[in-house]
Structure formats: structure tokens, C-alpha cells
């Protein structure tokens, strides 16, 4: 099965296409892609939906390595609503 692993930070973008055997889980793909060298990813998603490392992958899945939030999205919305941004 073919799986794409993506790491997208503000200053860089990397992607790795992998050919994996059936029965592989998300953590297998992340390890094989070796994109998160610094261990910066705090969570994972498959096609934009949060996923656990044990999640079974399907052919064509796109695994996304998620970075920590720099600001609270709710607070950003409040600040914009007050006209502060």
C-alpha cells in the first residue's frame, strides 16, 4: 500500500511517499519516513483528522505530523473580535 507522510512547519515542508505492507500502523509510517528528526511533532493526523499512533493505515492515506500550537486559537479569535489584530 502507498502512504504519504508530511511534515509542514512554517519554515519547511517535507514529504515522503512510502510503500508499506498491509497491516502497518501510523507509528510505523512515521518511523520509516524519518521526517521528525528533532521529535517536534506532538500529534498526528490522517487526512486532517487526529489519529493515534496505533491506527491502521489504508492505501492512499496521508499522515500529517502536527506541531505544537504557538497560540490559543480561542484567544486569537477573541482578540480579533475586539479589534486587536
C-alpha positions as CSV (number, residue, x, y, z in Angstrom):
1,X,0.0,0.0,0.0
2,X,1.1,3.6,-0.7
3,X,1.2,6.1,2.1
4,X,2.3,9.7,2.2
5,X,3.9,11.2,5.3
6,X,4.0,15.0,5.5
7,X,5.8,17.4,7.9
8,X,4.8,21.1,7.3
9,X,6.3,23.7,9.6
10,X,6.2,27.5,8.9
11,X,9.9,27.4,7.7
12,X,10.0,24.0,5.9
13,X,8.0,21.3,4.2
14,X,8.9,17.7,3.7
15,X,7.0,14.8,2.3
16,X,7.9,11.1,1.9
17,X,6.0,8.6,-0.1
18,X,6.2,5.1,1.3
19,X,5.4,1.6,0.1
20,X,4.3,-0.3,3.2
21,X,3.0,-3.8,3.7
22,X,-0.7,-4.3,4.7
23,X,-1.3,-4.1,8.4
24,X,1.1,-1.2,9.1
25,X,0.1,1.4,11.7
26,X,0.7,5.1,11.8
27,X,3.7,4.9,14.0
28,X,5.4,2.5,11.5
29,X,5.0,5.0,8.7
30,X,6.3,7.9,10.9
31,X,9.3,5.9,11.9
32,X,10.0,4.7,8.3
33,X,9.7,8.3,6.9
34,X,12.2,9.6,9.4
35,X,11.0,13.2,8.9
36,X,10.6,14.2,12.6
37,X,14.3,14.1,13.4
38,X,14.0,16.6,16.3
39,X,10.9,15.0,17.8
40,X,8.9,18.2,17.4
41,X,5.6,16.5,16.3
42,X,3.2,16.5,19.2
43,X,0.3,14.7,17.4
44,X,-0.6,13.0,14.2
45,X,-3.5,13.3,11.7
46,X,-4.6,11.1,8.8
47,X,-6.3,13.2,6.1
48,X,-6.7,16.1,8.6
49,X,-8.3,14.1,11.4
50,X,-6.5,13.4,14.6
51,X,-5.1,9.9,14.8
52,X,-3.4,7.6,17.3
53,X,-0.1,6.0,16.7
54,X,-1.8,2.6,16.7
55,X,-4.2,3.5,13.9
56,X,-4.1,1.0,11.0
57,X,-3.3,2.7,7.7
58,X,-5.1,2.3,4.4
59,X,-3.8,2.6,0.9
60,X,-3.6,6.2,-0.1
61,X,-3.6,7.6,3.4
62,X,-1.8,10.9,4.1
63,X,-0.2,11.0,7.5
64,X,0.4,14.5,8.9
65,X,2.9,15.3,11.7
66,X,1.4,18.1,13.8
67,X,3.4,20.8,15.6
68,X,2.5,22.4,18.9
69,X,0.2,25.4,18.8
70,X,2.0,28.7,19.2
71,X,-1.1,30.5,20.4
72,X,-4.5,29.5,21.7
73,X,-7.0,29.7,18.8
74,X,-9.8,30.8,21.0
75,X,-7.8,33.7,22.4
76,X,-6.8,34.7,18.9
77,X,-10.5,34.8,17.8
78,X,-11.4,36.9,20.9
79,X,-8.6,39.3,20.2
80,X,-9.7,39.7,16.6
81,X,-13.3,40.2,17.6
82,X,-12.2,43.0,19.9
83,X,-10.3,44.6,17.0
84,X,-6.9,44.0,18.5
85,X,-5.5,42.2,15.4
